[in-house]
Amino acid sequence: MKQPLPRVLIIAGSDSGGGAGIQADIKTVTMLGGYAATAVTALTAQNTLGVMAIHPVPVAFIAQQIEAILSDIGADAIKTGMLHSAEVIELVADTIRRYPAACVIDPVMVATSGDALLEAKAEAVMLSQLIPLATVLTPNLPEAERLTGMVIESRADRVSAAQKLLAMGCKAVLLKGGHGKGEHVEDLLVSGDEHHWFASLRIDTTSTHGTGCTLASALATCLARGDGLYEAVTTARNYVHEAIRTAPDIGKGHGPLNHRVASD
C-alpha cells in the first residue's frame, strides 16, 4: 500500500486575487508534496491593491466542510488563516480539540494592504480559545503587539513577546520579523525553554502579498510529513524566501509570490 500524501486541512478565507488565502495555501502545500483540502471561511473581493469586500460563509456551512474532510480524507495537520469572527474561531477551536493533528495557527488580523480581516470582538476569543491549542503560532510583529499589548522594538522585546504568547498555552511560537527594520529579516522560534533565531537577507520588493499564508502552509506541510519543528521552520522559511526572490511582476500593488519555485 502506498504511503499517503501528507494531508493538510486549510481553514481560511479565499483571495480572489490568488496571492494569499486558500489559493496561496493550496499552491504551497502542493508544491511541497502535500495534499491540500479546504474549509472556506469567507470569500473576498481583492487584488494586489487591497480588499474591496468580504462575504462571510455561514458558520454551519463551515462546520459541514470541516466534517466532510475529517470524516473521509482526514488530516495530518490543520492550518488556519482568516477566521474573521468569534463564532468561526469557536468552531475551529472545537474542531482542534476533537481531532488529533498538528495545528499551525496563523492569527490573521490585517491584510498586507492594511485592510482589517478580523472583527475586533473576536480577538479575545482567539486569545482564550484558539491560541492555547496551537502546535505553532505564527504571528508577525504587528499581530504579536496586538495579542500581547506590548510595543516590540528590540530583540529582547521579541523574546519577551514570544514567551508571553507561549505562556498562553501554545506549544511553540514563530515570531516573524518581516515588518522589522534592518538588512536582514529575523524570525524567532520559541518552544519550551529554547529559542532559535533565523535570519535571511531582506529582499527589496513589493511582491509580499500572502507571505504569512505561504509560510504557515509550508510549515504545516512539513509537520504533516513528520519533520521536526526546527527542520520544518527552516524548510518553510527557505521556500518563502525563494518564492519572494523569484516573484513575478503581477498587479499594481503588493504582488504575489512565485509559489511554483519548488519545481524550478
HURANOR-V536761 format. One record per backbone hydrogen bond with DSSP energy under -1.0 kcal/mol. CO is the residue of the C=O (numbers start at 1). NH is the residue of the N-H. If there is no record, write none. Layout:
co=CO nh=NH
co=CO nh=NH
This chain:
co=6 nh=35
co=7 nh=76
co=7 nh=77
co=8 nh=37
co=9 nh=79
co=10 nh=39
co=11 nh=81
co=12 nh=41
co=13 nh=22
co=15 nh=18
co=20 nh=24
co=21 nh=25
co=22 nh=26
co=23 nh=27
co=24 nh=28
co=25 nh=29
co=26 nh=30
co=27 nh=31
co=28 nh=32
co=29 nh=34
co=30 nh=33
co=35 nh=8
co=37 nh=10
co=39 nh=12
co=41 nh=57
co=42 nh=14
co=43 nh=55
co=45 nh=52
co=45 nh=53
co=48 nh=254
co=50 nh=47
co=53 nh=45
co=55 nh=43
co=58 nh=62
co=59 nh=63
co=60 nh=64
co=61 nh=65
co=62 nh=66
co=63 nh=67
co=64 nh=68
co=65 nh=69
co=66 nh=70
co=67 nh=71
co=69 nh=72
co=69 nh=73
co=69 nh=74
co=76 nh=102
co=77 nh=9
co=78 nh=104
co=79 nh=11
co=80 nh=106
co=83 nh=85
co=84 nh=119
co=85 nh=89
co=86 nh=90
co=87 nh=91
co=88 nh=92
co=89 nh=93
co=90 nh=94
co=91 nh=95
co=92 nh=96
co=93 nh=97
co=94 nh=98
co=95 nh=99
co=99 nh=101
co=102 nh=78
co=103 nh=135
co=103 nh=136
co=104 nh=80
co=105 nh=138
co=106 nh=108
co=109 nh=117
co=111 nh=114
co=115 nh=111
co=119 nh=122
co=120 nh=123
co=122 nh=126
co=123 nh=127
co=124 nh=128
co=125 nh=129
co=126 nh=131
co=130 nh=133
co=131 nh=134
co=134 nh=171
co=136 nh=105
co=137 nh=174
co=139 nh=176
co=140 nh=144
co=141 nh=145
co=142 nh=146
co=143 nh=147
co=144 nh=148
co=145 nh=149
co=154 nh=158
co=155 nh=159
co=156 nh=160
co=157 nh=161
co=158 nh=162
co=159 nh=163
co=160 nh=164
co=161 nh=165
co=162 nh=166
co=163 nh=167
co=165 nh=168
co=166 nh=169
co=172 nh=137
co=173 nh=190
co=175 nh=188
co=177 nh=180
co=183 nh=202
co=185 nh=200
co=187 nh=198
co=188 nh=175
co=189 nh=196
co=190 nh=173
co=191 nh=194
co=194 nh=191
co=196 nh=189
co=198 nh=187
co=200 nh=185
co=203 nh=205
co=206 nh=208
co=208 nh=211
co=210 nh=214
co=211 nh=215
co=212 nh=216
co=213 nh=217
co=214 nh=218
co=215 nh=219
co=216 nh=220
co=217 nh=221
co=218 nh=222
co=219 nh=223
co=220 nh=224
co=221 nh=225
co=222 nh=227
co=223 nh=226
co=228 nh=232
co=229 nh=233
co=230 nh=234
co=231 nh=235
co=232 nh=236
co=233 nh=237
co=234 nh=238
co=235 nh=239
co=236 nh=240
co=237 nh=241
co=238 nh=242
co=239 nh=243
co=240 nh=244
co=241 nh=245
co=242 nh=246
co=243 nh=258
co=244 nh=247
co=248 nh=250
co=255 nh=209
co=257 nh=259
co=258 nh=261
co=260 nh=263
co=261 nh=264
